[in-house]
Amino acid sequence: MTKSCGPAELDESQAKHQSRPVDERVAAAVAPPLLGYSIQEFCTAVGISLSFFYELKQAGLAPRTMKLGSRRIISVEEAQKWCRERTEASESAKREAWQP
């Protein structure tokens, strides 16, 4: 025969297994703010393939990268700037296409 738990017993059981609230200072110490993307991370973030990134780079349309050791990094600011520029270019192309 199994023992059934009433609502009060479930609450006590669940309370034992809940974690304590997260101290924001500790959480910040564990996960520092993102300051840059690897090229792969950038591609994932904006939803493009790695090969398309290199096509953009070849055409001079990719965001600027910086070399850190043997890695290439795209700063968060550069990624945001690139997104704004691409959005503006897209909107201006739409406006030009609709002008009589």
Secondary structure, DSSP 8 states (H G I E B T S, - for coil): ------HHHHHHHHHHHS-----HHHHHHHS----EEEHHHHHHHHT--HHHHHHHHHTT-S---EEETTEEEEEHHHHHHHHHHHHHHHHHHHHHHH--
